[in-house]
């Protein structure tokens, strides 16, 4: 597939375009920043580096040309920067570890240099130099080209707030619209990191217990008394996956304009696969139910809870949970990476799946994924989320340790590394925390690398090729560049 001819498209500094109105931004006063921007040509593209500026919803631009199919952007977020405060001027709190938490409050953002759950403190890092940036760009472009994806988006966020970004290929193949850092994707099961974090926050606040029977919150669900919240989080409930029910899949495909509700979807949950707590099997039903638990505890939609608790406080303006009741889905308010199904081995062998409804990949599936996988986002937003969550800014240390503990899955399957809404994977020889996602038209990977103090996110707009091929290449570049040279026990 030819690369997009997008020379002359400006390199973007700052957050870039926002889908929310200016009133939705809670950024503090602008700070005076002395920045040195280094611009060089690399492999035919323009790479822009600068120290991390204060978070802003605005964007200044450079007129420097970019290469076909790729843009490398300056930092857009600063990990550990001052965050919005809750009512009354005090930081909002997730639970008893910090006073003042309550319904609707945002997370308490803790210092980003706090110890990681791997027992590693994040060491001081060298400034991201032009050589490293060029190596990242080259590795990303080569891996995306070799995979033959229609388009891809990548972000690397460092512990000091510096950000490297790149976009490859087409957001819309037919219209020949190049991919940018602002195009949103359905990120599928990466959604589970948000749902799990919210449930664990509620546990930290004493508003539920991870060992509560499901019947406390959803008494009408069959055999709810024998299933715990923790078993839902860890995929040890034994519940069949509703998204593997052929009847539901046929119904989703037959009427792509239909908007599904969670209650309608529960009718497609099959018989239990095993007694709760006796085995492990990944099931989207677990997180569909957890979304309903969150709604029952909070008394409002899971989409609104996530927005109030995480998305707004962290400035994740390009992220939202798609719902059947949303009159204007976020993806309808800005550029999207169109979804494609692979039909052959070549880059051009893809079929468009989008329906123009504003839901990704299309209305029936976008709503059927619900709290198991209906989140839409960008690589930049997900990188900030991963850095905040796994860097210790969202959950207190004991609760974060609970979230990343994979001992339950290993008890049943020694090679399985799944914790609570978190995958633990070894990539380029380094342990990572995060989650992957896959649905029709999209695949995603969020990987936090404690040894590097970096968060790597790759999104692609097709549904077969594994984006971890690309994340592995990027992590390897960082390791070779010296970002993982020093570790503190």
VOGU-3710 file (C-alpha; in Angstrom, 3 decimals, decimal comma):
1> xxxxxxxxxx> 0,000/0,000/0,000  1,486/3,433/-0,868  2,270/5,747/2,010  0,031/8,834/2,305  1,332/11,895/0,515  0,932/14,284/3,429  3,905/16,603/3,114  3,185/20,051/4,404  0,966/18,853/7,252  2,208/20,787/10,289
11> xxxxxxxxxx> 3,956/19,210/13,228  1,821/19,782/16,314  2,985/21,069/19,673  0,767/20,736/22,752  -2,424/18,712/23,135  -3,738/19,167/19,643  -7,434/19,339/18,893  -9,926/18,579/21,629  -13,353/17,092/21,106  -14,719/18,694/24,249
21> xxxxxxxxxx> -15,672/22,367/24,489  -13,194/24,708/26,205  -15,360/24,738/29,328  -14,620/21,048/29,797  -10,927/21,722/30,321  -9,731/22,061/33,889  -6,116/22,921/33,162  -4,481/25,289/35,649  -2,837/28,649/34,821  -0,185/28,534/32,158
31> xxxxxxxxxx> 3,347/28,378/33,497  6,353/30,082/31,947  8,426/27,405/30,226  11,797/27,784/28,540  11,832/25,177/25,780  14,419/24,257/23,227  12,948/22,631/20,137  15,377/20,590/18,087  14,189/19,902/14,551  16,097/17,634/12,211
41> xxxxxxxxxx> 15,248/15,584/9,164  15,327/11,831/9,762  14,540/9,230/7,138  12,662/11,890/5,228  10,512/12,934/8,200  10,619/15,805/10,648  11,205/14,963/14,286  10,405/17,553/16,926  11,671/17,350/20,490  11,136/19,676/23,403
51> xxxxxxxxxx> 10,897/19,487/27,175  7,428/18,625/28,447  5,266/21,766/28,614  2,386/22,369/31,029  -0,743/20,529/29,933  -2,845/22,644/27,634  -5,841/22,152/25,426  -4,428/24,553/22,887  -1,832/23,817/20,238  0,855/25,861/18,605
61> xxxxxxxxxx> 2,083/24,584/15,279  5,255/24,545/13,271  5,191/24,891/9,536  7,930/22,327/9,098  6,948/19,637/6,610  6,414/16,054/7,642  7,104/12,884/5,784  4,474/10,808/4,029  2,716/8,613/6,548  4,493/9,631/9,714
71> xxxxxxxxxx> 4,652/12,514/12,139  6,756/12,645/15,278  5,357/15,108/17,745  6,537/17,122/20,688  5,447/16,327/24,250  1,752/16,685/24,968  1,557/15,789/28,652  3,640/15,981/31,770  3,500/13,069/34,163  3,365/14,251/37,729
81> xxxxxxxxxx> 2,276/17,789/36,861  -0,278/19,561/39,077  -3,717/18,084/38,589  -7,242/19,453/38,908  -8,636/19,810/42,394  -11,962/18,674/43,707  -14,724/20,806/45,187  -13,517/23,270/47,777  -10,012/23,402/46,360  -8,742/20,148/47,825
91> xxxxxxxxxx> -7,656/17,215/45,701  -10,362/14,627/45,176  -9,748/11,233/46,718  -10,345/7,619/45,751  -10,781/6,287/49,261  -9,712/6,086/52,896  -6,039/6,403/52,028  -6,715/10,096/51,378  -9,379/12,110/53,158  -12,224/13,690/51,299
101> xxxxxxxxxx> -13,058/11,014/48,752  -16,628/10,325/47,798  -18,999/9,687/44,959  -17,998/11,488/41,822  -14,605/12,554/43,129  -11,600/12,249/40,875  -8,515/10,258/41,753  -5,813/11,515/44,049  -2,776/11,784/41,795  0,278/10,677/43,694
111> xxxxxxxxxx> 3,894/11,548/42,827  4,948/9,760/39,658  8,276/8,809/41,225  6,616/6,508/43,752  7,832/2,896/43,695  6,348/0,793/40,952  4,540/-2,457/41,747  7,577/-4,336/40,431  9,650/-3,032/43,353  11,662/-0,759/41,062
121> xxxxxxxxxx> 12,017/2,941/41,624  12,128/4,945/38,426  15,735/6,109/37,949  16,723/9,479/36,556  16,707/9,351/32,768  18,720/11,135/30,125  16,980/13,725/27,996  15,330/12,072/25,007  17,887/12,902/22,362  17,473/13,186/18,641
131> xxxxxxxxxx> 19,228/9,873/18,004  16,763/7,986/20,192  13,816/9,775/18,588  15,068/8,900/15,119  15,541/5,272/16,173  11,981/5,121/17,523  10,593/6,616/14,317  12,537/4,195/12,143  11,523/1,157/14,221  7,865/2,184/14,226
141> xxxxxxxxxx> 7,692/2,834/10,489  9,550/-0,382/9,646  7,376/-2,560/11,894  4,103/-0,984/10,731  5,147/-1,353/7,102  6,211/-4,964/7,587  2,892/-5,797/9,263  1,020/-4,162/6,407  -1,512/-2,340/8,589  -3,692/0,329/6,944
151> xxxxxxxxxx> -2,673/2,776/9,652  -1,107/2,948/13,090  -0,586/5,371/15,931  2,087/5,202/18,634  3,038/7,113/21,767  5,915/6,691/24,195  5,530/8,664/27,430  8,555/8,939/29,702  8,589/9,379/33,477  9,786/12,987/33,168
161> xxxxxxxxxx> 6,817/13,859/30,960  8,577/13,858/27,605  6,483/12,317/24,859  7,378/10,821/21,497  4,518/10,301/19,046  4,188/9,008/15,524  1,406/8,190/13,071  1,664/5,886/10,073  -0,418/5,134/7,002  -4,075/5,873/6,465
171> xxxxxxxxxx> -6,868/6,796/8,850  -9,231/6,457/5,880  -7,963/4,322/3,011  -10,689/5,237/0,515  -10,484/8,986/1,162  -6,671/8,838/1,317  -6,717/10,665/4,661  -3,435/10,171/6,539  -3,392/8,938/10,120  -2,711/11,618/12,754
181> xxxxxxxxxx> -2,203/11,609/16,515  -5,758/12,931/16,946  -7,606/10,059/15,244  -9,581/7,968/17,745  -9,817/4,166/17,817  -11,981/1,662/19,629  -9,392/0,275/22,047  -11,479/-2,803/22,932  -10,292/-4,633/26,058  -7,929/-1,878/27,174
191> xxxxxxxxxx> -11,275/-0,653/28,570  -10,858/-3,273/31,294  -7,996/-1,336/32,910  -10,391/1,560/33,556  -13,224/-0,613/34,870  -10,874/-2,587/37,133  -9,280/0,593/38,490  -12,706/2,040/39,301  -13,860/-1,128/41,068  -10,639/-1,232/43,099
201> xxxxxxxxxx> -11,063/2,461/43,968  -14,532/1,681/45,287  -13,033/-1,128/47,371  -10,358/1,218/48,703  -13,106/3,664/49,688  -14,980/0,919/51,538  -17,984/1,214/49,255  -17,714/-2,411/48,203  -15,463/-5,358/48,939  -13,620/-7,385/46,345
211> xxxxxxxxxx> -14,970/-10,421/48,172  -18,583/-9,264/48,000  -20,890/-11,792/46,366  -22,255/-10,476/43,105  -25,724/-10,906/44,600  -25,108/-7,886/46,839  -25,182/-5,676/43,761  -26,963/-7,689/41,072  -29,251/-10,094/42,953  -31,269/-11,027/39,874
221> xxxxxxxxxx> -28,288/-12,446/37,970  -28,322/-16,284/37,980  -26,078/-17,834/40,668  -24,871/-14,371/41,676  -24,499/-15,496/45,290  -21,681/-17,892/44,366  -19,572/-15,384/42,385  -17,426/-12,655/43,957  -16,341/-9,299/42,594  -12,726/-10,484/42,748
231> xxxxxxxxxx> -13,575/-13,516/40,609  -15,089/-11,226/37,992  -11,958/-9,063/37,976  -9,633/-12,066/37,668  -11,689/-14,075/35,123  -12,170/-16,956/37,551  -15,976/-16,689/37,734  -16,590/-19,514/35,267  -19,060/-17,385/33,328  -19,335/-17,994/29,597
241> xxxxxxxxxx> -18,360/-15,121/27,310  -21,470/-13,462/25,899  -19,447/-12,242/22,917  -18,776/-15,861/21,937  -22,480/-16,659/21,622  -23,190/-17,256/17,905  -26,766/-16,003/18,292  -25,564/-12,642/19,567  -22,902/-12,350/16,885  -25,503/-12,998/14,206
251> xxxxxxxxxx> -27,824/-10,412/15,744  -25,023/-7,830/15,885  -24,184/-8,463/12,249  -27,796/-8,533/11,067  -28,645/-5,041/12,333  -25,544/-2,886/12,520  -27,568/0,194/13,455  -28,946/-1,388/16,627  -27,802/0,008/19,965  -27,489/-2,683/22,610
261> xxxxxxxxxx> -27,955/-2,250/26,357  -26,169/-4,299/29,008  -29,408/-5,899/30,161  -30,142/-7,080/26,620  -26,635/-8,508/26,321  -26,911/-10,522/29,539  -29,580/-12,652/27,882  -26,810/-14,125/25,702  -24,637/-15,416/28,562  -24,452/-19,194/28,230
271> xxxxxxxxxx> -24,248/-21,889/30,929  -21,310/-21,664/33,374  -18,068/-23,266/32,220  -16,858/-24,274/35,697  -17,656/-23,521/39,370  -16,453/-20,061/40,462  -12,889/-19,947/41,728  -11,870/-23,353/40,352  -10,274/-22,374/37,034  -9,372/-19,420/34,824
281> xxxxxxxxxx> -10,887/-18,400/31,511  -11,044/-14,972/29,929  -14,657/-13,824/29,590  -16,017/-10,437/28,574  -19,124/-11,199/30,634  -17,105/-10,527/33,784  -16,486/-6,907/32,826  -19,986/-6,397/31,457  -21,192/-7,285/34,959  -18,542/-5,147/36,658
291> xxxxxxxxxx> -19,788/-2,149/34,705  -23,259/-2,810/36,117  -21,797/-3,146/39,622  -20,136/0,262/39,246  -23,437/1,741/38,119  -25,296/0,211/41,054  -22,771/1,502/43,593  -22,499/4,968/42,065  -26,090/5,422/40,939  -25,110/6,663/37,477
301> xxxxxxxxxx> -23,746/5,315/34,220  -20,323/3,713/34,043  -19,466/6,136/31,237  -20,149/9,113/33,508  -18,283/7,537/36,419  -15,160/6,993/34,296  -15,365/10,544/32,979  -15,663/12,037/36,469  -13,101/9,799/38,149  -10,383/9,493/35,533
311> xxxxxxxxxx> -10,932/11,100/32,144  -11,643/14,682/33,210  -9,054/14,897/36,032  -6,332/13,471/33,776  -7,314/15,613/30,795  -8,111/12,616/28,591  -10,317/14,644/26,266  -10,127/12,146/23,400  -11,423/9,235/25,480  -14,977/8,094/26,265
321> xxxxxxxxxx> -16,982/4,944/26,901  -19,505/4,443/24,113  -23,057/3,864/25,338  -26,397/3,149/23,696  -27,887/6,303/25,228  -25,210/8,742/24,046  -26,873/11,201/21,627  -23,506/12,247/20,171  -20,727/9,671/20,571  -17,242/11,135/20,980
331> xxxxxxxxxx> -16,088/9,558/17,722  -18,743/11,592/15,895  -17,160/14,841/17,070  -13,713/14,536/15,557  -11,367/12,561/13,307  -11,447/8,781/13,599  -9,261/5,944/12,437  -11,687/4,046/10,230  -11,945/0,319/11,084  -10,871/-2,350/8,593
341> xxxxxxxxxx> -11,199/-6,131/8,435  -8,321/-8,008/6,828  -9,276/-10,067/3,779  -5,821/-11,075/2,523  -2,108/-10,802/3,131  -1,377/-7,516/1,396  -1,782/-4,098/2,974  -4,528/-3,247/0,486  -6,519/-6,403/1,262  -8,892/-4,838/3,767
351> xxxxxxxxxx> -12,620/-4,117/3,923  -14,047/-0,999/5,566  -16,375/-1,682/8,505  -17,459/1,783/9,629  -21,094/2,829/9,271  -20,821/6,582/9,814  -22,927/6,390/12,990  -20,289/7,902/15,249  -19,840/4,562/17,015  -16,677/2,517/16,544
361> xxxxxxxxxx> -16,377/0,181/14,785  -20,130/0,481/14,093  -23,220/1,044/16,226  -24,258/-2,526/17,031  -20,789/-3,761/17,968  -19,656/-0,499/19,551  -22,539/-0,690/22,018  -22,435/-4,479/22,450  -18,856/-4,249/23,723  -20,141/-2,085/26,595
371> xxxxxxxxxx> -17,913/-1,935/29,702  -15,921/-4,924/28,428  -14,490/-3,037/25,460  -16,408/0,020/24,210  -13,836/2,679/25,108  -12,602/4,936/22,313  -9,309/6,772/22,708  -5,977/7,781/21,202  -2,485/6,474/21,899  -1,617/9,760/23,605
381> xxxxxxxxxx> -4,514/9,572/26,041  -3,858/5,905/26,791  -0,181/6,595/27,444  -1,107/9,213/30,042  -3,590/6,782/31,573  -1,091/3,924/31,732  1,595/6,145/33,246  -0,800/7,461/35,897  -2,297/4,074/36,758  0,781/1,867/36,840
391> xxxxxxxxxx> 3,065/4,701/37,949  1,194/4,883/41,252  -0,800/8,089/40,793  -4,289/6,558/40,870  -4,312/3,774/43,463  -2,516/3,607/46,796  0,416/1,185/46,729  -1,341/-1,775/48,432  -4,296/-1,530/46,057  -2,060/-1,207/43,009
401> xxxxxxxxxx> -0,186/-4,298/44,197  -3,527/-6,101/44,354  -4,397/-5,006/40,835  -1,164/-6,359/39,325  -1,012/-9,613/41,320  -1,334/-12,491/38,840  -1,027/-15,327/41,357  -4,648/-16,425/40,881  -4,340/-17,022/37,145  -0,964/-18,710/37,599
411> xxxxxxxxxx> -2,498/-21,088/40,135  -4,594/-22,601/37,363  -2,423/-21,875/34,325  1,281/-21,366/35,145  1,964/-19,637/31,831  -1,003/-17,276/32,185  -0,015/-13,815/33,473  -3,343/-12,084/34,143  -4,010/-10,072/37,280  -7,079/-7,860/37,911
421> xxxxxxxxxx> -7,813/-6,110/34,634  -4,095/-6,191/33,887  -1,896/-8,365/31,695  1,723/-8,965/32,653  3,858/-9,642/29,587  7,562/-9,956/28,909  8,404/-7,813/25,865  11,933/-7,287/24,544  13,098/-9,103/27,674  11,449/-6,631/30,061
431> xxxxxxxxxx> 8,368/-7,079/32,302  5,396/-4,917/31,351  1,976/-4,122/32,796  -1,078/-3,190/30,763  -3,671/-4,712/28,470  -4,249/-5,518/24,830  -7,475/-5,202/22,894  -9,045/-6,604/19,740  -12,403/-6,155/18,057  -13,607/-5,959/14,471
441> xxxxxxxxxx> -11,494/-3,311/12,778  -9,076/-2,504/15,593  -6,256/-3,818/17,751  -4,520/-2,072/20,627  -1,719/-2,511/23,141  -0,921/-0,481/26,264  2,362/-1,448/27,962  3,907/0,208/31,015  7,575/-0,754/31,407  8,692/-0,236/35,038
451> xxxxxxxxxx> 12,391/-0,765/34,284  12,321/2,083/31,759  9,858/4,371/33,487  8,055/4,506/30,139  4,576/3,798/28,814  4,263/2,524/25,241  0,953/2,470/23,364  0,320/1,270/19,814  -3,065/1,302/18,040  -3,817/-0,116/14,584
461> xxxxxxxxxx> -7,006/0,141/12,528  -7,302/-3,509/11,485  -8,157/-6,606/13,464  -5,666/-9,390/12,717  -2,105/-8,137/13,092  -0,695/-7,935/16,621  0,384/-4,407/17,680  2,741/-5,908/20,267  5,060/-6,625/17,338  5,476/-2,849/17,211
471> xxxxxxxxxx> 5,525/-2,210/20,975  8,270/-4,812/21,326  10,376/-3,024/18,720  9,900/0,327/20,454  10,765/-1,082/23,881  13,894/-2,674/22,408  14,957/0,690/20,986  14,554/2,309/24,406  16,571/-0,436/26,060  19,384/-0,118/23,519
481> xxxxxxxxx> 19,334/3,655/23,902  20,194/3,387/27,586  16,788/4,101/29,078  16,901/0,778/30,901  20,588/0,924/31,778  20,057/1,725/35,471  17,653/-0,027/37,808  17,133/0,683/41,475  15,987/-2,200/43,643
//
